[in-house]
Amino acid sequence: MQGESLTTALIGLLLAAWIVGASIAIWNGLSMQRKARASLRQTARLSRLLETSPAFPAIVRADGKLEASDRFFRLLGLDRPIPTIAELVGEFAVGDAAEDWQGLSELIREAQRTGKTLSQKLSVAGSDKRFMARVVLADSQIYPNGASLVWLFDLTDTVRELERLEGDAMMARNAFQALAGLIEASPLPMWHRGPDYRLSFVNTAYVEAVDGQSGDDVVADEIELVEPVDGVNALSAAAKAQEAGKPVERLVSATIGGERRQIKVYDIPMGEVGVGGIAIDMQELINARTDARRQAEAQRNMLDKMSAAVAQFAADRSLTFWNLPFQRQFGMREEWLSESPEFARVLERMRESGKMPDVRDFPEWRAERENWFHIAAPVEENWLLPDGTHLRLVGQPTADNGLLLIFEDRTEQAQLASARDTLLRVRTATFNNLFEAVSVFSADTRLSIWNSRFEEIWGVEEDLLAQHPRFDELLPRLGPSLQKPSHVSILRELLQMTISTRQPRKSRIAFADGRIFQLSTVPLPDGNALLAMLDVTDSLQIEQALRDRNAALSEADTIKGKFLSNMSYEFRTPLTSIGGYAELLQQGIGGELPPQAKDYVDAISKSAERLGQQINAVLDFTQSEAGALPVARKPVDIAELVNKVEASAGEAADKAKASLVLDVKPNAGTIQGDVVRLKQAMDAIVDNALTHGGEGLRILIHASGDRNGVTLVVSDNGPGMDAQAQTMALDPVLRSQKAAAGQGMNGGLGLPLARKLVELHGGQFELESQPGAGTTVALRLPRTAPSA
């Protein structure tokens, strides 16, 4: 019994030990399973991070075998994998790129021998792609037996940006050299004074004007071009201009080339760098004005002796000269003429005394003659006065924007009977050669005058028209020609209303053959009525075609807007991914990055942010074109707005070595508007100045206002733009057409979007710029924005 008890106890102990061991094994298995799943998840995340990384890895084994993903080969423009590094080098080692790729092979072998980290720039023959290959010895846990790990970075965009920046820098240097050369070659004496108002630079013309040896000698000896006038010397004048903050001009005398000459001197303040100066020789202009006065006096002496009537008017249309024949011809008293009456008053006096032709509408006739002051060539016309006098009038514009009138009496040369016969012949020829059908009806609706076109359109026999029938007698013959014969009553109503009310009338009428005529009735001074018929069939068809075309263009513009919006939104998804992964790399999620890689990641982040801003600008511009851009209506503090613009542009200004200066007047106050949209517009204008201004740029943001609105001005001293560049800057469609034509007109939507945003606030956007004189953008915003 005792033995059986011992056996039973041993069996129990063995069973307990087995159960404990089994439990431990199960627990360890579950723990290992959880670790395996965590490892798989970590491996998946790292694999995804590697797939979306801007660097493309490849393994080069010790025997030259190449292992890489499809992304690696697609980046190089290959549609198939390459098994060995030797074949890959052979694929691309052609032309100018041969040395780069052969150097890659040597770097891989050296990295395998020494374990060093090496880099090599790579290019592709016949392509603008640029790469950076970074070769390291592969970790033994990744790949044993001395394999190399090659990281390939795409530097194409970076190289393009560097080339663009180099081009911009070269343009800026060339512009500065051109400006310096222009100043030096200028025929006008020019100089610059430092902050102490002493000469620091003079050009060649200045040296020649003061008979100096060289610019350095003139500056060293402080030789001034202008002598002191009334105790004010050149330094004092420059100081006054600097204090005034605006250019100051003076007309002074100076000795140039041994002669005493009158010159106009401009002292131009240039801020902290000093004061500039320009001198313009006015002596020849003064001499020319003196000669002109002498010639004018001689001309008047000659005109005073002419037999023809002469009157001369100044630019302000006042009478400045008349001769005795003019006074006698028009019966005007010398006392009245001495008061220098205006041109219009002289014509009225002629009309009152019956010394001008009878005209139907005198105010209109007088306005036409007043336009003679603005014509470029002489005008000639004949006047038949009520007393039978026939005058030939010549209106000659003068150099001082005045007018010279010469009246020649031709009464004896033109007999009244001949004049009447000529007038009848001219009227008949004119009527018969008019494109319109013209007819004249008397007050009793009897046809008195008609042209051949009237006869042709209605198809009425000439014998009937020659009887001068009443309009009611013509109705039975005119009705069949119309699409609706009853519409012939329209003609009767038009004529009767015109004759009775003495007011012109218009209407349209359709003929049976499909032609459409514009009817016009005009009351004549003698009580008759003029009926004119113009064929407008073609113009109506063209008008309808234009309407159809305009509708098609509007629809195309709507489709374009939708397309731009959809494409812009489609760009956001990959752009967000790029920015997100770049941020992850910056935070070290994928491991510590080397300094060069950090620079690349920073560049990617900034480029993604810049592209995002451009996409937002495209969206906003598209919405504004469609009239769907939302604009808030809240109080906006102008001073706070300008400070925000300065804060957001500060970093960019520091990088561009530019300075921002604020000038916010107390009367700027507040306006009703959208602070986000207004800041977006101001940021776009400042960003445009920083982008194109170059190093040493100075940007002034000025704000002032009155009770009606606020004026925001952004000015810079950059290179400026000509008229064509200004048009391109504000018209993205025209700029894109030029760019597509290969004319190099590229640019963003900053200024066009800014103008749209200002116009949405009911404001005005004004751009003024000249090459070499900087750019000024003025925004004029009302205190209360218009309702949406």
C-alpha positions in Angstrom: 0.0 0.0 0.0 2.8 2.3 0.8 4.4 1.6 -2.6 1.2 2.3 -4.4 0.8 5.6 -2.6 4.3 6.6 -3.6 3.6 5.7 -7.3 0.4 7.6 -7.3 2.1 10.7 -5.9 4.9 10.6 -8.5 2.3 10.3 -11.3 0.5 13.3 -9.9 3.7 15.3 -9.7 4.5 14.4 -13.3 1.0 15.4 -14.5 1.3 18.8 -12.7 4.7 19.4 -14.2 3.4 18.6 -17.7 0.4 20.9 -17.3 2.6 23.8 -16.1 5.0 23.2 -19.0 2.2 23.1 -21.5 0.7 26.3 -20.1 4.1 28.1 -20.4 4.5 26.9 -23.9 1.1 28.1 -24.9 1.7 31.5 -23.3 5.1 31.8 -25.1 3.4 30.9 -28.4 0.7 33.5 -28.0 3.3 36.2 -27.1 5.4 35.3 -30.2 2.3 35.5 -32.4 1.5 39.0 -31.1 5.1 40.1 -31.7 5.0 38.6 -35.2 1.8 40.6 -36.1 3.4 43.8 -34.7 6.5 43.1 -36.8 4.4 42.6 -39.9 2.6 45.9 -39.4 5.9 47.7 -38.8 7.3 46.1 -41.9 4.3 47.2 -44.0 4.6 50.8 -42.7 8.3 50.9 -43.5 7.7 49.4 -46.9 5.0 52.0 -47.7 7.3 54.7 -46.5 10.0 53.4 -48.7 7.7 53.3 -51.7 6.6 56.9 -51.3 10.1 58.2 -50.4 11.6 60.8 -52.8 14.8 58.6 -52.8 14.9 55.4 -54.8 17.0 52.5 -53.3 18.8 49.8 -55.2 21.1 46.9 -54.0 24.3 46.1 -55.9 25.7 42.8 -54.8 29.4 42.0 -54.7 29.1 40.0 -58.0 27.5 43.1 -59.8 23.9 41.8 -59.6 21.4 44.7 -59.4 18.2 44.5 -57.3 15.7 47.4 -57.4 12.0 48.1 -57.5 10.2 49.0 -60.7 10.0 52.6 -59.4 13.8 52.8 -59.6 13.9 51.8 -63.3 10.8 53.9 -64.2 12.6 57.0 -62.7 15.4 56.4 -65.2 12.9 56.1 -68.0 13.3 52.3 -68.5 10.3 50.0 -69.1 12.1 46.9 -67.9 14.5 45.9 -65.1 18.2 45.7 -65.7 19.9 42.6 -64.0 23.4 44.0 -63.5 25.0 47.3 -62.7 27.3 46.9 -65.7 24.4 46.7 -68.1 22.7 49.7 -66.4 25.9 51.8 -66.8 26.2 50.6 -70.4 22.6 51.7 -71.1 23.2 55.3 -70.0 27.0 55.8 -70.5 26.6 57.6 -73.9 27.4 61.1 -75.0 28.0 63.8 -72.4 26.6 61.4 -69.7 29.2 58.7 -70.2 31.7 60.1 -67.6 29.0 60.4 -64.9 27.8 56.8 -65.2 31.3 55.3 -65.5 32.1 57.2 -62.3 29.1 55.6 -60.7 30.6 52.1 -61.3 33.9 53.2 -59.7 32.1 54.7 -56.7 30.2 51.4 -56.1 33.4 49.4 -56.1 35.2 51.9 -53.8 32.2 51.8 -51.4 32.3 48.0 -51.3 36.1 48.1 -50.6 36.3 50.9 -48.1 32.8 51.1 -46.6 32.7 54.9 -47.3 29.6 56.9 -48.2 30.1 58.4 -51.6 28.0 60.6 -54.0 27.9 61.1 -57.7 25.8 63.4 -60.0 24.2 61.7 -62.9 22.6 63.1 -66.2 20.8 61.4 -69.0 21.9 62.0 -72.6 19.3 63.8 -74.6 17.2 64.7 -71.6 17.1 67.4 -69.0 16.8 65.0 -66.1 19.4 65.3 -63.3 20.0 62.8 -60.5 22.2 62.4 -57.4 23.4 58.9 -56.5 24.4 58.2 -52.9 26.4 55.0 -52.5 26.8 53.3 -49.0 27.8 49.9 -47.9 24.7 47.9 -47.2 24.1 46.9 -43.6 24.8 43.2 -43.1 21.3 42.7 -41.7 19.9 44.0 -45.0 22.2 42.3 -47.4 25.4 40.4 -46.4 28.6 39.7 -48.2 29.7 43.3 -49.0 26.7 44.5 -51.1 26.3 48.3 -51.8 23.1 50.3 -51.3 22.5 53.0 -53.9 20.1 55.8 -53.2 18.9 57.7 -56.3 17.5 61.3 -55.9 15.7 63.2 -58.6 17.2 66.7 -58.8 15.6 67.8 -62.1 13.3 70.4 -60.6 16.1 71.7 -58.3 18.5 72.2 -61.2 15.8 74.0 -63.2 15.2 76.3 -60.4 18.9 77.0 -59.9 19.2 77.7 -63.7 16.2 80.1 -63.5 17.7 81.9 -60.5 21.0 82.3 -62.2 19.2 83.8 -65.3 17.3 86.2 -63.1 20.6 87.3 -61.4 22.2 87.8 -64.8 19.3 89.9 -65.9 19.5 92.1 -62.8 23.3 92.6 -63.3 22.8 93.4 -67.0 20.0 95.9 -66.0 22.3 97.6 -63.5 25.2 97.8 -66.0 22.8 99.2 -68.7 21.5 101.8 -66.2 25.0 102.8 -65.2 26.1 103.0 -68.9 23.0 105.1 -69.7 23.8 107.6 -67.0 27.4 107.8 -68.1 26.5 108.2 -71.7 23.7 110.7 -71.1 24.2 114.1 -72.8 22.7 115.7 -69.7 25.0 116.5 -66.8 24.0 114.1 -63.9 25.5 113.7 -60.4 25.0 112.2 -57.1 25.5 113.6 -53.6 26.1 111.5 -50.5 24.3 112.0 -47.2 26.6 114.9 -46.4 25.4 116.5 -49.7 28.9 116.6 -51.2 29.5 115.3 -54.7 30.2 111.5 -54.8 29.7 110.8 -58.6 29.4 112.8 -61.8 29.0 111.6 -65.4 31.0 112.6 -68.4 28.6 115.4 -69.5 29.1 117.0 -66.0 32.9 116.8 -66.4 32.7 118.4 -69.8 30.3 121.1 -68.6 32.8 122.3 -65.9 35.9 121.7 -68.1 37.2 119.1 -65.7 39.8 116.4 -66.3 37.9 113.4 -65.0 35.0 112.5 -62.7 37.3 111.7 -59.8 39.1 115.0 -60.1 35.7 116.9 -60.2 34.5 115.0 -57.1 37.8 115.5 -55.2 37.9 119.2 -56.0 34.2 119.6 -55.3 33.6 121.6 -58.6 30.0 122.7 -58.7 28.2 123.2 -62.0 25.7 125.8 -60.5 26.9 128.9 -58.8 25.2 130.2 -55.6 22.0 132.2 -56.3 20.6 134.6 -53.7 22.9 133.0 -51.0 21.7 129.4 -51.9 24.4 127.2 -53.1 24.2 123.7 -54.6 24.5 121.9 -51.2 21.8 124.0 -49.6 19.4 123.3 -52.5 20.1 119.6 -52.2 19.4 119.7 -48.5 16.1 121.5 -49.1 15.0 118.8 -51.6 15.9 116.1 -49.2 13.8 117.8 -46.5 10.9 118.3 -48.8 11.0 114.6 -49.8 10.3 115.4 -53.5 12.2 116.6 -56.5 12.9 120.4 -56.6 13.6 122.2 -59.8 15.3 125.6 -60.3 16.0 127.8 -63.4 19.5 129.3 -62.9 22.4 130.6 -65.0 25.6 128.7 -65.5 28.8 129.1 -67.6 29.1 126.1 -69.9 31.8 125.9 -72.5 32.7 129.6 -71.9 29.0 130.7 -72.6 26.4 131.9 -70.2 23.4 129.7 -70.5 20.1 129.2 -68.7 19.7 125.7 -67.3 17.0 123.9 -65.3 18.4 122.0 -62.4 16.5 119.1 -60.7 17.5 118.0 -57.2 16.0 114.5 -56.6 16.0 113.1 -53.0 17.0 109.4 -52.9 16.5 108.6 -49.2 19.4 107.5 -47.1 21.7 107.2 -50.1 21.7 110.9 -50.7 20.5 113.3 -53.5 20.7 112.9 -57.2 20.8 115.8 -59.7 20.1 116.5 -63.4 20.7 119.6 -65.4 18.9 120.5 -68.6 20.1 123.2 -71.0 17.1 125.5 -71.6 18.9 128.2 -73.6 18.0 126.8 -77.0 14.3 126.5 -76.0 14.3 130.1 -74.7 15.9 131.3 -78.0 13.3 129.3 -79.9 10.5 130.9 -78.0 11.9 134.3 -78.7 12.2 133.6 -82.4 8.6 132.2 -82.4 7.3 135.5 -80.9 9.2 137.5 -83.5 7.8 135.3 -86.3 4.3 135.7 -84.9 4.6 139.5 -84.9 5.8 139.4 -88.4 3.0 137.2 -89.5 0.4 139.5 -87.9 1.9 142.5 -89.7 1.6 140.6 -92.9 -2.0 139.5 -92.2 -3.0 143.0 -91.2 -2.1 144.1 -94.8 -4.1 141.5 -96.5 -7.4 142.3 -98.4 -9.0 139.1 -97.1 -10.7 139.1 -93.7 -8.5 137.4 -91.1 -9.3 136.4 -87.5 -7.0 134.4 -85.2 -8.0 132.6 -82.0 -5.8 131.3 -79.2 -5.9 127.8 -77.7 -8.5 129.0 -75.1 -10.6 130.0 -78.2 -10.4 133.7 -77.4 -10.0 136.2 -80.3 -6.3 137.4 -80.3 -6.0 139.1 -83.7 -8.2 140.5 -86.5 -7.5 142.8 -89.4 -9.6 145.7 -90.7 -11.2 143.8 -93.5 -12.6 141.3 -91.0 -14.1 144.2 -88.9 -15.7 145.7 -92.0 -16.9 142.4 -93.5 -18.9 141.4 -90.5 -19.8 144.8 -89.1 -18.2 144.4 -85.7 -17.2 147.3 -83.5 -13.6 147.5 -82.5 -14.5 148.0 -78.8 -16.3 144.7 -78.8 -13.4 142.9 -80.6 -10.9 144.3 -78.1 -12.6 142.4 -75.3 -11.2 139.1 -76.9 -14.6 137.4 -77.3 -14.6 133.6 -77.6 -15.0 131.7 -80.8 -18.6 130.7 -80.1 -19.6 134.3 -79.3 -18.1 135.6 -82.6 -20.2 133.0 -84.5 -23.3 134.1 -82.6 -22.6 137.8 -83.4 -22.2 136.8 -87.1 -25.5 135.0 -87.0 -27.3 137.9 -85.3 -26.0 140.3 -88.0 -26.9 137.9 -90.8 -23.3 137.4 -91.8 -23.3 133.6 -91.9 -25.2 130.9 -93.8 -28.7 129.9 -92.7 -28.4 126.6 -90.8 -31.2 124.3 -89.5 -29.5 123.4 -86.2 -27.2 126.3 -85.2 -25.8 124.7 -81.9 -24.8 121.5 -83.8 -23.3 123.6 -86.7 -21.4 125.7 -84.2 -20.1 122.6 -82.3 -18.7 121.2 -85.6 -16.8 124.4 -86.3 -15.4 124.4 -82.7 -13.9 121.0 -83.5 -11.6 122.7 -86.0 -9.4 123.6 -83.1 -8.5 119.8 -82.9 -8.0 118.9 -86.5 -4.6 118.4 -88.0 -5.1 119.6 -91.6 -6.8 122.8 -92.9 -10.5 122.8 -93.6 -12.2 124.7 -96.4 -15.9 125.5 -97.0 -18.1 128.0 -98.8 -20.5 130.4 -97.1 -23.5 131.7 -99.0 -24.8 134.6 -96.9 -28.4 135.7 -96.8 -27.5 139.0 -98.6 -26.1 137.0 -101.5 -22.4 137.4 -100.5 -20.4 134.3 -101.3 -17.4 133.7 -99.0 -14.7 131.1 -99.2 -13.6 130.1 -95.6 -10.3 128.5 -94.8 -9.7 127.2 -91.2 -6.0 126.7 -90.5 -4.9 125.2 -87.2 -1.9 126.9 -85.6 1.1 125.4 -83.8 -0.1 126.7 -80.5 -3.4 124.8 -80.7 -5.2 127.9 -81.9 -7.2 128.5 -85.1 -6.7 131.0 -88.0 -9.8 131.9 -90.1 -9.4 133.5 -93.5 -12.6 134.8 -95.3 -12.2 135.5 -99.1 -15.1 137.3 -100.8 -16.0 135.4 -104.0 -19.4 136.9 -104.7 -18.4 138.2 -108.2 -17.0 134.8 -109.1 -20.0 132.7 -108.1 -23.3 133.8 -109.4 -26.4 132.8 -107.4 -28.2 131.2 -110.4 -25.2 128.9 -111.1 -25.0 128.0 -107.5 -28.7 127.0 -107.4 -28.4 124.9 -110.5 -25.3 123.2 -109.1 -27.1 122.5 -105.9 -30.0 120.8 -107.7 -27.7 118.7 -109.8 -25.7 117.7 -106.7 -28.9 116.8 -104.8 -30.2 114.7 -107.7 -26.9 112.9 -108.2 -26.6 112.3 -104.4 -30.1 110.9 -104.1 -29.8 108.6 -107.1 -26.5 107.1 -105.8 -27.5 106.5 -102.3 -27.7 102.9 -101.0 -30.9 103.8 -99.2 -34.3 104.4 -100.8 -35.1 108.0 -100.2 -38.3 109.9 -100.8 -39.7 113.2 -99.6 -43.5 113.7 -98.9 -45.0 117.1 -98.4 -47.3 118.1 -95.6 -50.3 116.8 -97.6 -48.5 113.4 -98.1 -47.9 114.1 -101.7 -44.7 112.5 -103.1 -42.3 115.3 -104.2 -38.8 113.8 -104.5 -37.6 110.2 -104.8 -34.4 108.4 -106.0 -33.9 105.4 -108.3 -33.4 103.1 -105.3 -37.0 103.9 -104.1 -38.4 103.1 -107.6 -36.3 99.8 -107.8 -37.4 98.5 -104.3 -41.1 99.1 -104.7 -41.2 98.2 -108.4 -43.4 101.2 -109.3 -43.4 102.7 -112.8 -41.7 106.0 -113.2 -44.7 107.5 -115.0 -46.8 107.0 -111.9 -44.2 108.6 -109.6 -43.8 111.5 -112.0 -47.5 112.4 -111.3 -46.5 113.1 -107.6 -49.3 111.0 -106.2 -50.6 111.2 -102.6 -49.5 108.4 -100.4 -53.0 107.0 -100.2 -52.9 106.6 -104.0 -49.7 104.7 -103.8 -50.9 102.2 -101.2 -52.5 99.7 -103.7 -49.2 99.6 -105.6 -47.0 99.1 -102.6 -48.9 96.5 -100.6 -48.2 93.4 -102.8 -44.5 93.8 -102.3 -44.7 93.2 -98.6 -44.8 89.9 -96.7 -48.1 91.1 -95.2 -49.8 93.6 -97.5 -51.7 95.1 -94.5 -48.4 96.3 -93.0 -48.3 99.1 -95.6 -50.3 101.1 -93.1 -47.1 101.3 -91.0 -45.7 103.7 -93.7 -48.8 105.9 -93.6 -48.6 106.1 -89.7 -44.9 106.9 -89.7 -45.3 109.8 -92.2 -48.4 111.2 -90.5 -46.8 111.2 -87.1 -43.6 112.7 -88.3 -45.5 115.5 -90.2 -47.8 116.2 -87.3 -45.4 116.0 -84.3 -42.2 117.0 -86.1 -40.3 114.1 -84.5 -38.3 111.4 -86.3 -39.7 107.9 -86.3 -38.2 104.4 -87.0 -39.7 101.0 -87.7 -39.0 97.8 -89.7 -40.9 96.1 -92.5 -40.6 92.7 -94.2 -40.9 92.2 -97.9 -42.3 89.1 -99.6 -38.9 88.1 -101.0 -37.5 87.9 -97.4 -35.7 91.2 -97.3 -36.1 93.4 -94.2 -35.8 97.2 -94.4 -35.2 99.8 -91.7 -37.7 102.7 -92.1 -36.8 106.2 -90.9 -38.9 109.3 -91.2 -37.3 112.7 -90.5 -39.0 116.1 -90.4 -37.5 118.6 -92.8 -37.2 122.4 -92.1 -39.7 123.2 -94.9 -42.5 121.2 -93.3 -41.9 118.1 -95.5 -41.0 114.6 -94.3 -38.1 112.5 -95.5 -38.6 108.7 -95.7 -35.5 106.6 -95.9 -35.4 102.8 -96.4 -32.3 100.8 -95.6 -31.8 97.1 -96.4 -30.8 95.5 -93.0 -31.3 91.9 -94.0 -27.6 91.0 -94.0 -26.9 93.0 -90.8 -29.7 91.2 -88.9 -28.3 87.8 -90.1 -24.9 88.8 -88.9 -26.3 90.1 -85.6 -28.0 86.7 -85.0 -24.8 84.9 -85.9 -22.9 87.0 -83.4 -25.5 86.2 -80.7 -25.1 82.5 -81.4 -21.3 82.9 -81.3 -21.5 84.8 -78.1 -23.6 82.1 -76.5 -21.1 79.5 -77.6 -18.3 81.5 -76.2 -20.1 81.9 -72.9 -20.7 78.2 -72.7 -17.0 77.5 -73.6 -15.9 79.9 -70.9 -18.1 78.1 -68.3 -16.7 74.8 -69.4 -13.2 76.2 -69.1 -13.9 77.4 -65.5 -15.3 74.0 -64.5 -12.3 72.3 -66.0 -9.8 74.5 -64.2 -11.6 74.0 -60.9 -11.8 70.2 -61.3 -8.1 70.1 -62.3 -7.1 72.3 -59.4 -8.9 70.1 -56.9 -7.4 67.0 -58.5 -3.9 68.5 -57.9 -4.6 68.8 -54.2 -4.6 65.1 -53.3 -1.1 64.2 -54.5 0.2 67.6 -53.3 -1.2 66.9 -49.8 0.5 63.5 -49.8 3.8 65.0 -50.9 3.6 67.7 -48.2 2.6 65.1 -45.5 5.4 62.7 -46.3 7.9 65.5 -46.4 6.8 66.6 -43.0 7.1 63.0 -41.7 10.7 62.8 -43.0 11.4 66.2 -41.3 10.1 64.9 -38.0 12.5 61.8 -38.3 9.7 59.2 -38.7 11.8 57.4 -41.3 15.0 57.7 -39.3 17.5 60.4 -38.9 18.2 62.1 -42.3 21.7 63.4 -43.3 22.0 67.1 -43.7 21.8 67.0 -47.5 18.7 64.9 -47.4 17.1 67.4 -44.9 17.8 70.2 -47.4 16.1 68.2 -50.1 13.1 67.5 -47.9 12.9 71.2 -46.9 13.0 72.1 -50.6 10.2 69.6 -51.3 8.0 71.1 -48.5 8.5 74.7 -49.7 7.8 73.7 -53.3 4.6 71.8 -52.2 3.5 74.9 -50.2 4.2 77.2 -53.1 2.3 74.9 -55.5 -0.6 74.8 -53.0 -0.7 78.6 -53.1 -0.7 78.6 -56.8 -3.6 76.1 -56.9 -5.5 78.2 -54.4 -4.9 81.2 -56.7 -6.2 79.3 -59.7 -9.3 78.3 -57.7 -10.0 81.8 -56.5 -9.4 83.3 -59.9 -11.7 80.8 -61.5 -14.4 81.5 -58.9 -14.0 85.2 -59.3 -14.3 84.9 -63.1 -17.5 83.0 -62.6 -18.8 85.5 -60.0 -18.9 82.8 -57.3 -16.0 83.8 -55.0 -17.4 84.5 -51.5 -16.5 87.8 -49.9 -17.3 88.6 -46.3 -18.7 92.0 -45.1 -17.0 92.8 -41.8 -15.1 95.8 -40.4 -11.4 95.7 -41.5 -8.8 97.7 -39.6 -6.4 99.0 -42.4 -3.4 99.4 -40.0 -3.8 95.9 -38.7 -4.2 94.6 -42.3 -0.9 96.3 -43.4 0.9 94.9 -40.3 -0.2 91.4 -41.2 1.0 91.8 -44.7 4.4 92.9 -43.4 4.6 90.0 -41.0 3.8 87.4 -43.7 6.2 88.9 -46.2 9.0 89.5 -43.7 10.8 86.2 -44.2 10.7 86.4 -48.0 11.9 90.0 -47.9 14.9 89.0 -45.7 15.8 86.2 -48.1 15.5 88.6 -51.0 17.6 91.2 -49.1 14.7 93.6 -49.6 13.3 96.2 -47.2 9.6 96.8 -46.3 8.6 100.3 -45.2 5.1 101.0 -43.8 3.4 104.4 -44.0 -0.1 104.1 -42.5 -1.9 107.4 -42.0 -4.3 107.9 -39.0 -7.1 108.6 -41.4 -6.9 105.1 -42.9 -9.4 103.9 -40.3 -11.6 100.9 -41.2 -13.7 99.6 -44.1 -16.3 97.0 -44.6 -14.8 94.0 -46.4 -13.2 90.6 -46.2 -9.9 90.8 -44.3 -8.7 87.4 -45.7 -9.4 88.4 -49.3 -7.8 91.9 -48.9 -4.7 90.4 -47.3 -4.6 87.8 -50.1 -4.6 90.7 -52.6 -1.9 92.6 -50.8 0.2 89.5 -50.3 0.0 88.8 -54.1 1.2 92.4 -54.9 4.1 92.3 -52.4 5.1 88.8 -53.5 5.1 90.0 -57.1 7.4 92.9 -56.2 9.8 90.5 -54.2 9.8 88.0 -57.1 10.8 90.5 -59.8 12.5 93.3 -57.8 15.9 91.8 -57.3 18.4 92.4 -54.5 18.3 95.8 -52.8 14.6 96.2 -53.4 12.7 98.7 -51.3 9.0 98.3 -51.0 6.8 101.0 -49.5 3.2 100.2 -48.3 1.2 103.4 -47.9 -2.3 103.7 -46.6 -4.4 106.8 -46.3 -8.1 107.6 -46.6 -11.0 110.0 -46.5 -14.6 109.8 -45.7 -15.4 108.0 -49.0 -12.7 105.3 -49.0 -9.2 104.2 -48.4 -6.2 104.1 -50.8 -3.5 101.4 -50.4 -0.4 101.9 -52.4 2.4 99.4 -52.9 5.4 100.9 -54.6 8.9 99.6 -55.3 12.1 100.7 -56.9 12.5 97.5 -59.0 13.2 97.2 -62.7 9.7 98.2 -63.7 7.7 97.1 -66.7 6.9 98.4 -70.2 3.3 98.7 -71.5 3.4 95.2 -73.0 4.7 93.6 -69.8 1.9 95.4 -67.8 -0.7 94.0 -70.1 0.7 90.5 -69.8 0.9 90.8 -66.0 -2.8 91.6 -65.7 -4.1 89.3 -68.4 -3.3 85.6 -67.7 -5.2 84.4 -70.8 -3.1 86.6 -73.1 0.1 85.7 -71.3 -0.7 81.9 -71.6 -1.2 82.5 -75.4 2.2 84.2 -75.7 3.8 81.4 -73.7 2.2 78.7 -75.9 3.6 80.6 -78.9 7.1 80.3 -77.4 7.4 84.0 -76.6 8.4 83.5 -73.0 5.5 85.3 -71.3 5.2 83.3 -68.1 3.9 84.3 -64.8 1.4 83.6 -62.0 -2.1 84.7 -61.2 -1.1 87.0 -58.4 -1.8 90.4 -59.9 -4.9 89.3 -61.9 -6.4 87.7 -58.8 -5.6 90.8 -56.7 -7.4 93.0 -59.2 -10.5 90.6 -59.1 -10.5 90.7 -55.3 -10.4 94.5 -55.2 -13.2 94.8 -57.8 -15.3 92.4 -55.7 -15.0 94.9 -52.9 -16.2 97.7 -55.3 -12.7 99.1 -55.5 -10.3 100.1 -58.3 -7.0 98.5 -59.2 -4.4 100.7 -60.9 -0.9 99.6 -62.1 1.7 102.2 -63.1 5.2 101.2 -64.1 8.0 102.2 -66.4 11.2 100.4 -67.2 13.9 101.4 -64.8 11.5 103.5 -62.7 9.9 100.8 -60.5 6.2 99.8 -60.1 3.3 101.3 -58.3 0.1 99.5 -57.5 -2.8 101.5 -56.1 -5.9 100.0 -54.5 -8.9 102.3 -54.0 -11.4 100.7 -51.7 -14.8 102.3 -50.6 -15.6 102.5 -46.9 -18.7 100.3 -47.5 -18.3 97.4 -49.8 -21.2 96.7 -52.3 -23.7 94.0 -51.3 -23.1 90.5 -52.6 
